[in-house]
Amino acid sequence: RKMALLLRLCRLAGLASALAASEGETAWSVEANNALAEADRLQQQKRWADAITYYKRVLAVSPNPPNFQKYIVLNNLGWSMYHTDRWAEAEHYYHLALAAVPNKPPTDHAHINLATLYTKTHRPAEAVASYRAALSMTASQRVQTQLGRVLIRNFQVGEAVETLKEALSAWGSDGPAAQEAHRELGTAYAARRNWGRASHHLIRAVDLGLPTNSTGCAAARWSVVEGWGGVHPFGNSPALSGNTAGGEPQVSALTITYAHARRALAALEGPPPSRGPAAEPLRGRFVDPLSGIAYDEAASEPFRLVMLREVALAGRRPTALYLRRPACLFFTGEHTASGFLPSSFGAKDADNALDSESARGEKWLEGDTFAVMDVRSGGADGWQLRVELASKLLLLLLSLDTEPPEGSEQAEERRSGSERLSSALSSVDFSRARLLVPSQLLPTVEALRSSRLPRGSPRAARLLAEESLLVWNGSAPAPRHTFERLLLLDWRPPYAGAEKRGRALPLHRTRQRWRVFDSSLFALRFPHRTPLLLQRAVFHAAMPPLSRPAETRPRILSCSREGAALWMHISPHLPHISHHISHHISPTSP
């Protein structure tokens, strides 16, 4: 963490000459002072490797500087090491910085930086100790919130609840970390299965992400649309949020089913002689032994193709999908505010400028853009989000070219869904259409290209082409993108139980009605089983010919508290794929 004020003090011209070296210390020279100034400038520009070079130059000129300067240089050297993934070296320099001032460090930064490193390297107990050491020096809502966060991850949920409640009580909802504190408190209550309180705090976190400036909003306030249940079918009006100049609704959706993708799924699961037997056929109704939830793989599960007109997308992650003034509407996608949205949702994202019409850059994208993302960090957090987004990508690609099936069970229902989809896509100019994905999906995109999957899908192939791809890579500053038409593929989360009726809550920004749940919120996080079958089918179809066919069958597994198991077992003959998946699974996954 930067200590800009201390560094400026340290570099004052008069200070350098006034500091007298104690016994064993090296005098603080003008050359050391200039090297520190350059290192600080490079670190502010995030030129981490160059900053490391200059911090080491400071120590070469002054091997044992006065304790105050030593603490600053060693701590900042560790911070630059951390950002180049040299974590062991970073930890070493943080400890050296604290050892330089054994009685009392001048700031809490080294403790906080150590806690950040421990959190990154999955050492929550040590992170707890470091955050507590920082709080013993400086009271801070942000640090106390981070303490609550790592307490949850160290299974000290009761202490986490009390810590986060204290953070909100001391600084209130206007504090610098109030949004994050509410989000983590909601997570803690969910871990204790107190769904009502969890839902309430998660909603408060989303509410705090709304812009404070409502000037020009038709309803004199900003609002959040939870899910796509209230949007109108393609071509219908009036729109949910007002019409565009051409009279078309700004938000519309088409409800279809997985059924029309069954033929493509069957083709992928087919038994080419070189790949051995196909994966097991779709099952009928069954009960998952771990969750107790009933599934029916042969049934048609609904999903939606949602079209948004003149919609903006912003944030580094991205965390803000919204209609600008006068509509003033944020979207949570198929998820609700209780769906564990990120603590940087909306205007709180450091890379957004939503209260202002002048965002950090602006891009207008004409035509149609298909997007595979969601506002839960766009796929950047959690292995289950990558699994879900990869499934969405496959389902989208398999849907684009599928013809209505004939002569099969429930044929009329399936034909109806496919015909509605074909009609909706008839207005899309695929020669100019784009595909927007987060950078985490690039390995999946590359795998589909190299395997030429899905086969026989010219529209899918066109979207996967390099010239059609838009990658949201999380760079900063993040420009705001406004799309003429944005098409999202969303499914309804598999709710584990009945939800309570919407309620008006006394919140900070708005008095709208929100969905508050009285059953497990974790069901909002995970995809349906059917999309996972699509991923399994693609892995199966992409596998090379093997002498032992039984090894070519991927299996969907579960994660439990007794031990972390891969959600999908991959043949050992494909280590690059196995590594890519297992890298994102932590032993504490729920």
N, C-alpha and C positions, 0 to 999 in steps of 0.2 A: 504494500500500500504506500502511496506517495505521501511524503511529508514536505510539501512544497514550502510552507512557511518556515519550517525549521531549516530547510536547505538554504533559503534566501538569507536567513539570519546568519547561517554558518559562512556564507560567502561574502558578507559585508567586508568591505576593504579594511575598515578599522579593526574588525574582529581578528583577521588573520595576523596582524602585527601585534595585537594585544595578548594573544594566547601564548603563554610561556610553557614550554614543555616540562612536565614533571619528570622525575627520575625514570629512565627507561623509555620515555615517550619520544617520538620523533616530532620535531617542530612542525607546525602546520604552515606550510609555505604557500606563496602565491601560485607556484606551479601546481601544487596539490589542489588548491582552491579552484583554479581554472579547469583542471581535469574533472573535478566534481561537477562544476557547472555544465560542462559538455555532456557528461554522463547523464545528468538530470534532464537536459534537453532531449537527448536521444531516447531516454525512457519515456518521457511524455509523448514522443512521437511513435511509441511502441516499436522502436528499432532495438529489440531486446539484445541481439547478439552484439551490436555496436556499443550499446550501453555497458554490457559486461566488460568489453575491452577497456573502456575508460574507467570504470570502477576499479578494475585491477591495476590500471595505470596509477590511480590515486594511491593504492596500497604499495605500489612499487616506489613511488616518490616518497611516501611517508609510511613505512612499514608498520609503525606502531603509533598512529595518531592519537591525540587526546581522546578520552573515552566518549565524549559527546559526538565528535566526528566519526569515530570508529563505529559507534552504534548505527549512525545514519548510513555510512558506506556499506557496512556488512549486511544490514537489513535490506537495503535497496539492491545490492548485488544478489541476494537470495531471491528477491521479487522478480528480477530479470531472469534468473535461472529457472524459476518456476514457470515462467511463460515460454521457455524453450523446452519444457518437459524434462528438465534435468532436476528431478524432484529430490533425489538423495543429496545432491550438492546444495540445493536451495535450503533443505532442512539443516544441513551442516552450518551454513552461513547465518541462518536465523538464530541457531543456538550460540554461535560465536558473538552475534550482536548482543544477545541477552547476557552473555558472560562478561562482556565489556563493561556492563553497568550492573553489577550483581546486587547492589542495594536497592536501586529503584530506576527502571528505565525511564528516559525522558518522555516517552509516549507509549501507547498500548499497541503500536503497529506491528511489532515483531510477534507478539502473542496472537494477534488477529491473523497475521500471515501464516503462522504455524497452524492455526486452526483451519484455515482455508486449505492448506496442503494436506492436513490429516483427513479432512473431509473428502478431498479429491482422491486420496489413496485408500479410502475405505477403512479409516481408523477412528471411528466415532468416539470411543472412550477418551482417546488423547485429544481429540478436537474439543470435547466437553471441558476438559481441564484447561485448555488454552483459552477458550472463550471466557471461562470463569476468571482466569487470571487477568484478562483484558478488562472485564467488568469491575474487578476490584480496583482498577485504576481510574476508569472513566465510565460514567453511566451513559448508555446509548441504547435507544430503542432498536436500532438496526442490529447491534451486536447481541442484545438480549433475544431478539427474534432468531438470529442465527443459532444461538445456544439452544433455543427451543427446538429448532429444526434438527440439530444433531442429537438431541436427547431422544427424539422420536426414533431416529435411526439406530440409537443404542438401546432401544426397547425400554427406555425410562419414560413411558408415556405420561404417567401421573405427574412427574416433575415437569415434563414439557408443558402440560396444560397450565400448571400454576405459573411457570415462567412466562408463557405467552400472555396469559391474563394480566400479569403484572406489567408487561410491556405495553399493553393497550390501556391499562388503568393509569399508568404514569404519564404517557404521552398522548393518549386519545387517538381518535380517527384522523386527526390532522398531522400526526407524527410522520417522520420521514419513512418509516417502515410499517405503517399501519396496514397497508394492503397485504404485504407479505405476512405480517403477524396474523391477520384474519385467515389467510390461506393456510398457514401452518397449523393454526388452532383448529380449523375445520378438518385437516388431515388427522390431527391427534384425536379428535372426537370420533372420527370415522374408525380409527384403530381400536377405540373402545366400544364401537358399535352403537354409539349414541348418534343415530342418523339425523334426527331433527336438529340438534345443535350443530352438528357438522355441516349440514346443508345451509343453515342460517349463516354461519361464518364464511363459508365458501361464496355465498351470494353477496355478502358484504364486501368481500375482496373484489368481486367483479364490479360491484356498484362504485367502488372507489376508483376504478379504472376509467370511468366516464369523464369526458372533458368538463371543466367547470364553466366554460363559456358557452351559454346556450343562445347567444344572440343569433337571430335569423332562423332558429328552429321553429317549425310549424307548430309544435306542441309546447313551445317555450321550455323544452328540456330534451336531453338525450335519453334514449331508451335502449333496452336490450331485447332482442328477439331470441327466445329459447327454442331451439329446434325449428323444423320446417312445417309443423302441423298447421299453421295458419296461413301458409302461402297459397296462392291460387294456381290452378292448372295453366299450362302453356296457352297463351292466347286469350285468356279470360281477363275481364276487368270488372269492377275497379281493382286496382292493385292494392296490395297490403300497405304500401307506403307512398302512394301517389304515382302519377303517371309521368313518363318522360314526355319530351316535346312532341314525339310522334304518336302519343296516345297509348303506347304499349306499357304493360305493367313492369315496374322495376324488379319485382321479385315474383317468380313463378316456379312451379315444380311439376314433375310428372312422376306418379307412383307406378312402378313396374315391379317385376319379380325376378328372382334368380332363374326362373324356369327357362327363359329364353337363352340363357348361357349354358344350359345343360348339354346341348349338342357339342359345343366347343369343349366343355369339360370332359365329355365322354371321348372325344377325339384325342385329347391330351392323355387321358388315362388308358387309351387303347394299348393292346399288347403286341407292339412290334416284336418280331422273333428275336431280334438282337438284345432286347431289354428284358426278356423273361415275362412272367405273368404280370398282368395289370394289378394295380392296387385294389383292395377289396371294394366291392360295389357299395353304393350308397345304402345306408341303413334306413330303416323306418324309424318309428318313435322309440326312443330309449332315454334312460335317466343317467346323467353323468354321476359316477360313483363318488366323486369328490365334492362337487357343488350341490348335488341333488336337483339340478335344473333339468327339466325335460326338454329334449330336442327331437326334431324329426328331420333327418337329412333329406328325405324325399319330398318334403313339403316345399311350397313356394313361399319364400320369405321376402317381405317387401323391402325395397330400397327406393331411393328417389334420385332422379336427375334434376338438379336445381339450377335454374338460370337466373343470374343476377345481372342487371343492366346498370351501367355507369356506377359500378361499385369500386371502392378504394380498398387497397390492401397495404398495410404499413407495419413497421416494426422490424427489428433485426431478426426476430425469431421465425415468422411474423406472428404478432399477437392481436392484430386489429383488422377486422374485416367489417366495413361499415359503409353506409350511404351518407354522403355529406349533406350539408344544409341545402334545402330546408327539411329533408327527411330526418336526419340526425338519429340514425338507427345503427346499432352494433349487432352483429350476428355471432352466436356461439356455435353455429353449424348444427349438426344433429344433437349436440350435447347441450345440457342445461348449465346454468350458472353453478350448479352443484357438482359438475363433472370434473372437478380438480383442474380448472383452467389455471394457467401459470400466474405467478404472483406479479408478473409484469404486464398483465392483460391491459390492453387499451392504452390510454393516455399515459400510464405509468411506465410504459416501455421507454427507456432512456433514449431510444432512437426514433421516437415519434414526436411530432409537433402538431397534435390533433387539436389543441386549443387555438391554433393559428391556421389561417388559410395558406400560409407559406411553409410547407413542409421542407424537410432537408432534401431537396430535389424532387422532381415530378416527372413521371413517365405516363404518357397516354398510349394505350395499346388498342388499336383498332381491330375490328373483326371479333372472332371467337377464340377464347382461350379455355381449354380444359385444365382444371386444377386438381391435383391430388395432394391435399394438405388439410390441416385443420388448425384452429386457433389455439390448440393445446401445444404451443411452441412449434407448430408446423412439422413435427416429427423429430425435433431435436432432443427431446427428453424421453428416456425410458425405452427399453427394448420392445415393449408391447406396442408402442406407437409405430415403430418401424415395421413390426409385423402387420399392424392394421393398415398402414399406408401402402405397403407392398400388396396386400390383398385388394385394396381399393384400386390400385393401378391395374392389376390383372383383371378385375371384374369390369373396369371401364373398357379396357382394350378388347376383352372378349365380347362386350356388348355392342361395339360399334358396327360390326359386320355380320352379326348373327341374323339369319333369316327366320321367319316364323316357322316353328316345327309342325310337322304333320303326322297324323296317325299315332300319336302317343297319348298316354294317360293325361287327363286334364288338358287336352290339346287346345280346346277352345280358349281356356283361360290363358294359356301360354301364347297362343297366336295373338290374342288381344293385347297382351303386354308388349310383344315384339312389334306389332303394328303401330302401337302408340309411340314406342321408342323410335321406330323408323320415321314416322311422321314428324316427330320433334326434331330429329337430326337432319331432316331434309333441307332445312334452311341454313345449315352450317356449310360454309365453303371450306372443305378440308384441304384445298390447295394452299390456303393461307392460315389455317388454324394452327394454334400453338398448344404445347403441353407444358404446364408449370408444375415443377416438382421441387421439394427441398433437396439439398445436396446429399442428405442421407439416403436418398433413393437412387443415386447414380449407379451404385453397383448392381442394383436390380435392373435398371435400364440397360446397362452394358451387357448383362447376362441375357436379357431378352433379345438384344440386337445380335449378339454372337450366336445364339441358338436359333435365330430367326423364328422366334415364337412371339405371339401366337401365329400359327401358319394359316395361310389363306385369308389374311385380314389386311387388305390394302390400306384401309383407313388407319388401323393401328400402326402399321409400318410407317405411314406418313407422319404420324404424331411422334413416333420414336426417333425419327431422323434428326440428325444434329442441327439442321437449320430450323427445325420446329421447336426445339427444346429451350425452355426458360428455366434456369436454375436459381432458386432462392438460396444463396450461400451464406447468409448470416453476416455479411460484411457490414461495416459501419463507415460513414453514416448510411443508413438505409433509405433510399428514396421511396416516396409514395408512388404506388402504381395504381392507375385508374383504368379499368377495363370497360370497353364498350359492351362486351358480353362475356361473363365468366360462368362456366358450367362446372358444377361440382357434383361428384357422385357421393351420396351419403346414405347410410343405412340407419335405421332406428336402433339405438342401443338395446341389448337384451336385458331389460329390467327384470330384476329378480323378484319383485313384488309390486303391490299396488302403491302408487304415489298419492300423497295427500293433495288436496285441492290447492290451486294457486292462492297465495296470500299476499296481501299488501304488508310490507315491512317498513318500520320507521328507519329508513336508511339515510345516508349522507347526501346522495345526489338525487335520487328519484323516489317516487311513491308508487311505482308500477307494481303489478302483481307478479310474483315469482313462484316457480315450482319448488315446493319443499317436500322432501321425501321422508318416509317413515320405514324404508327398507334399505338394503345394502346399496351404498353408493359405488362400490367397487364394480358393480355390473355395468356402470357407465363407461368403464375404461377399456373393456376388452371387446374384440370383434366377435361376430357370429362364427359358428363352426363352419358354415358353408364357404365363406371366403377363404378360410384356412385350407379347405379341400382344394381350392383353385391353386394355392401356392404349392401344395403337395403334388398336384398334377403336373405343374410346370417343372418342378425338380425331377419328377419321375421321367418326364418326356425328354429332359435335357441331359440325362445321365448317359455316359458312354456305354457301349456294349461291354458286358462283363461275362466272365466264365461261370460265375456263381450268381445266377439270376436273383436268388433270394435276398442278396445284399442291396439290390437296387430299389427296394421299396421304402420310401420315407414313411415314418410313423409319427403321428401327432401325439405328443405326450403332455403331461401337466406339470405345473410347479406346485409344490406344497411346502408347508413349514418344516416338514421332516427333512427336506433336502431339495436343492434346486436341480431340476432335470430339464434338458433341452426341450423346448416346445415341439421341435421337430428333429427326429434323428436322421442324420444324413450319412450316406455311405462313406466309409473311411477312404474311399478312392477319390473323394472330392474334398480334400482338407481345406482348400481355400474358402469353400462355402461354409463348411462346418465352423471354421475359425470366425468368419464374419458374423455368424449368428451367435455363437457362444460368447463372443466378446461383449455382447450387450446384455448378458444375463447375470444378475448379481445374486449371491447366495441368500439375500434377504427379500427376494421378489415374493409378493404375496401369492 
